[in-house]
C-alpha cells in the first residue's frame, strides 16, 4: 500500500484523478503505452515484494546473497596417502627421555640447575630413557638452544655412536665408542652458557636404523640433516636456564 504524506493538494494530481477530464484521458493513454511487467519491467509493488522475498531467503540460508568472484579449486594430482611402510618408518617422538637431576618447572619443561651450565661445572646432567625400538643400529644425542644465533641453530652438545642397548648416561661420563662432535662454541664437548634472560634448551635423543658414520669433531648441523632424513624414533627433553643462575 502506498501512503503519501503532505501538507496540501497538488492541483495537477487532483485534476488528473478526476474522471472524464482531459488530463485523466491523457494519463490513461500514457499508462497504456508503458510496457507491462511481463515485457521485462517490474512494477514498483512487484519489485518490493521480490526484494522482500530475497531478503527472507538470504536470512533463511546462511551465506546466501554473498557476492564476489568464485574461487576455482586447484587442479592436479591428489596427494598420495602414506603407505603402511612409510608409517612404520616415520620418525616418532616415542622415546621417554628424562633426568633425575632436573628441577620441576612445568608440565613440559624442567629447570636446569646452574651447576650444569658454564656458571658451574658445565657438564651434562644424568640422563635416562626408555622406548628405544628393537633393531636400532645407533643412538645420537643433540642438545640445541632454541635461541638462534645469526639465524642458525646453536648446538650445545653433539654425540653420536651411542650403543642402542644403553638406557642412560651418567653425569659427566660417556661410554666407550661415543663420538663427540663440535658444539657451536667450536669445541668438542658439552657447554651450556646462557647469554641473557631465560633460554630453552632441547635434549634430543635419536634412535637410528643404520649407523650415522660420524667422525670425531663432526658438524652437528650437517649430522642433524642426515639424522632427520633417516627413519627413527626420537626422545625430547626441554629444559630452561637463565643467565641469572650463573
C-alpha positions as CSV (number, residue, x, y, z in Angstrom):
1,X,0.0,0.0,0.0
2,X,1.4,3.4,-0.9
3,X,1.0,6.2,1.7
4,X,1.6,9.8,0.7
5,X,2.3,12.4,3.3
6,X,1.9,16.1,2.6
7,X,0.6,19.4,3.8
8,X,-1.5,20.3,0.7
9,X,-3.0,19.0,-2.5
10,X,-1.2,19.1,-5.8
11,X,-3.5,20.6,-8.4
12,X,-2.1,18.6,-11.2
13,X,-2.6,15.3,-9.3
14,X,-6.1,16.3,-8.3
15,X,-7.1,17.2,-11.9
16,X,-5.6,14.1,-13.4
17,X,-7.6,12.0,-10.9
18,X,-10.9,13.3,-12.0
19,X,-12.7,11.0,-14.4
20,X,-13.6,12.4,-17.8
21,X,-11.0,15.2,-17.6
22,X,-8.5,15.7,-20.5
23,X,-5.7,15.2,-18.1
24,X,-7.1,11.9,-17.0
25,X,-7.6,10.7,-20.5
26,X,-4.0,11.7,-21.3
27,X,-2.7,10.0,-18.3
28,X,-4.7,6.8,-19.2
29,X,-3.3,6.9,-22.7
30,X,0.2,7.3,-21.4
31,X,-0.1,4.5,-18.9
32,X,-1.5,2.1,-21.6
33,X,1.7,2.8,-23.7
34,X,4.1,1.8,-20.9
35,X,5.5,-1.8,-21.2
36,X,3.9,-4.2,-18.8
37,X,5.9,-6.2,-16.2
38,X,5.6,-9.2,-18.5
39,X,7.7,-7.3,-21.1
40,X,10.7,-7.0,-18.8
41,X,9.9,-4.1,-16.5
42,X,8.8,-4.8,-12.9
43,X,6.2,-2.7,-11.3
44,X,7.2,-0.9,-8.1
45,X,4.9,-3.0,-5.9
46,X,6.2,-6.2,-7.5
47,X,9.8,-5.1,-7.1
48,X,9.2,-4.5,-3.4
49,X,7.6,-7.9,-3.0
50,X,10.6,-9.6,-4.8
51,X,13.1,-7.7,-2.7
52,X,11.3,-8.8,0.5
53,X,11.3,-12.4,-0.7
54,X,15.0,-12.2,-1.5
55,X,15.8,-10.8,2.0
56,X,13.8,-13.6,3.6
57,X,15.6,-16.2,1.6
58,X,19.0,-14.7,2.5
59,X,18.1,-14.8,6.2
60,X,16.9,-18.4,6.0
61,X,20.0,-19.6,4.1
62,X,23.4,-18.8,5.7
63,X,25.8,-17.4,3.1
64,X,23.0,-16.6,0.6
65,X,23.3,-13.3,-1.1
66,X,27.1,-13.1,-0.8
67,X,28.7,-11.6,-3.9
68,X,32.2,-11.9,-5.2
69,X,34.4,-13.8,-7.6
70,X,34.1,-17.6,-7.4
71,X,37.3,-19.5,-6.4
72,X,38.1,-22.4,-8.6
73,X,39.6,-25.3,-6.7
74,X,43.2,-26.0,-8.0
75,X,43.6,-28.9,-10.3
76,X,46.3,-31.5,-10.2
77,X,47.1,-35.0,-8.9
78,X,45.9,-35.9,-5.5
79,X,48.4,-36.2,-2.7
80,X,49.0,-40.0,-2.2
81,X,48.2,-41.4,1.2
82,X,51.0,-42.5,3.4
83,X,51.8,-46.2,2.9
84,X,52.0,-48.7,5.7
85,X,55.8,-49.0,5.3
86,X,56.2,-45.2,5.4
87,X,54.1,-45.1,8.6
88,X,56.2,-47.8,10.2
89,X,59.4,-46.0,9.3
90,X,58.2,-42.5,10.3
91,X,60.1,-40.6,12.9
92,X,58.2,-40.7,16.2
93,X,58.7,-38.9,19.5
94,X,58.1,-42.2,21.3
95,X,61.2,-42.4,23.4
96,X,60.8,-41.3,27.0
97,X,63.8,-39.1,27.9
98,X,64.2,-37.6,31.4
99,X,66.7,-36.7,34.1
100,X,66.6,-37.1,37.8
101,X,69.0,-34.2,38.2
102,X,66.5,-31.6,36.9
103,X,64.1,-29.5,38.9
104,X,60.4,-29.3,38.1
105,X,59.5,-26.2,36.2
106,X,56.2,-27.0,34.4
107,X,54.3,-29.7,32.6
108,X,56.6,-29.8,29.5
109,X,59.8,-28.3,30.7
110,X,62.2,-28.6,33.6
111,X,64.7,-26.1,35.1
112,X,68.4,-26.8,34.5
113,X,70.4,-26.0,37.7
114,X,73.3,-23.6,37.2
115,X,75.7,-26.4,38.1
116,X,75.1,-27.9,34.6
117,X,75.9,-24.6,32.8
118,X,79.2,-22.6,32.4
119,X,78.4,-21.0,35.8
120,X,79.1,-24.3,37.5
121,X,80.9,-27.5,36.4
122,X,79.4,-27.2,32.9
123,X,78.7,-30.8,32.3
124,X,75.5,-32.6,31.4
125,X,73.1,-33.9,33.9
126,X,72.3,-37.6,34.3
127,X,70.0,-38.8,31.5
128,X,67.7,-41.8,31.4
129,X,65.5,-43.1,28.6
130,X,63.1,-45.9,27.7
131,X,61.5,-47.0,24.4
132,X,64.4,-47.5,22.0
133,X,62.9,-49.7,19.3
134,X,64.4,-53.1,18.7
135,X,66.7,-53.3,15.8
136,X,68.1,-49.8,16.2
137,X,71.7,-49.5,15.0
138,X,72.9,-46.4,16.8
139,X,71.8,-43.6,19.2
140,X,72.7,-40.0,18.6
141,X,72.2,-37.1,21.1
142,X,72.0,-33.4,20.2
143,X,71.5,-30.5,22.5
144,X,70.1,-27.4,20.8
145,X,69.4,-23.9,22.1
146,X,66.1,-22.6,20.7
147,X,67.6,-19.1,20.6
148,X,69.2,-19.0,17.1
149,X,72.5,-17.1,16.6
150,X,72.9,-15.3,13.3
151,X,69.8,-17.2,12.0
152,X,71.3,-20.6,12.7
153,X,70.6,-23.3,15.3
154,X,73.0,-23.2,18.2
155,X,74.3,-26.6,19.3
156,X,75.5,-27.0,22.9
157,X,76.4,-30.7,22.5
158,X,76.6,-33.4,19.9
159,X,77.2,-37.1,20.5
160,X,77.0,-40.0,18.0
161,X,77.9,-43.7,18.1
162,X,76.0,-44.5,21.3
163,X,75.1,-48.2,21.8
164,X,71.4,-48.7,21.2
165,X,71.3,-51.0,24.3
166,X,72.2,-48.1,26.5
167,X,69.4,-46.9,28.8
168,X,71.1,-43.7,30.0
169,X,74.2,-41.6,30.6
170,X,75.8,-40.7,33.9
171,X,76.5,-37.1,34.6
172,X,79.9,-36.2,33.1
173,X,80.5,-39.7,31.9
174,X,80.5,-41.1,28.3
175,X,80.6,-44.8,27.4
176,X,83.2,-46.3,25.2
177,X,82.5,-45.8,21.5
178,X,80.8,-42.4,21.9
179,X,81.8,-39.9,19.2
180,X,81.9,-36.2,20.1
181,X,81.1,-33.5,17.6
182,X,81.8,-29.8,17.7
183,X,79.4,-27.6,19.5
184,X,78.7,-24.1,18.3
185,X,81.4,-22.7,20.5
186,X,83.8,-24.6,18.2
187,X,84.9,-27.2,20.8
188,X,84.3,-30.9,21.2
189,X,82.1,-31.4,24.2
190,X,79.2,-30.1,26.2
191,X,78.7,-26.4,27.2
192,X,75.5,-24.6,28.0
193,X,76.2,-20.9,28.7
194,X,73.1,-18.8,28.5
195,X,73.8,-15.2,27.5
196,X,70.8,-13.3,28.7
197,X,67.4,-13.8,30.1
198,X,65.7,-17.2,30.2
199,X,66.5,-19.7,27.4
200,X,65.1,-23.0,26.4
201,X,67.4,-25.9,25.5
202,X,66.3,-29.2,23.9
203,X,67.9,-32.6,24.6
204,X,67.1,-34.7,21.6
205,X,67.9,-38.5,21.5
206,X,67.6,-40.2,18.1
207,X,67.3,-44.0,17.5
208,X,68.7,-44.6,14.1
209,X,68.0,-47.7,11.9
210,X,71.5,-47.6,10.4
211,X,74.9,-46.2,11.5
212,X,75.4,-42.5,11.1
213,X,79.1,-42.9,10.3
214,X,80.1,-39.7,12.1
215,X,83.8,-38.9,12.8
216,X,85.2,-37.1,15.8
217,X,84.6,-33.4,15.6
218,X,81.7,-33.8,13.2
219,X,79.5,-30.9,12.2
220,X,76.2,-31.1,14.3
221,X,74.2,-29.1,11.7
222,X,75.1,-31.5,8.9
223,X,74.6,-34.5,11.1
224,X,71.2,-33.3,12.1
225,X,70.1,-33.1,8.5
226,X,71.2,-36.6,7.9
227,X,69.6,-37.8,11.1
228,X,66.2,-36.2,10.2
229,X,66.4,-37.8,6.8
230,X,66.5,-41.2,8.4
231,X,63.5,-43.1,9.8
232,X,63.9,-43.3,13.5
233,X,62.4,-42.7,16.9
234,X,63.0,-39.6,19.0
235,X,63.0,-38.6,22.6
236,X,62.8,-35.0,23.6
237,X,63.5,-33.2,26.9
238,X,63.0,-29.4,27.1
239,X,64.9,-27.5,29.9
240,X,65.0,-23.9,30.8
241,X,68.0,-22.0,32.1
242,X,68.9,-18.4,32.6
243,X,71.9,-16.2,32.9
244,X,70.7,-15.1,36.4
245,X,71.5,-18.6,37.7
246,X,75.2,-18.1,36.9
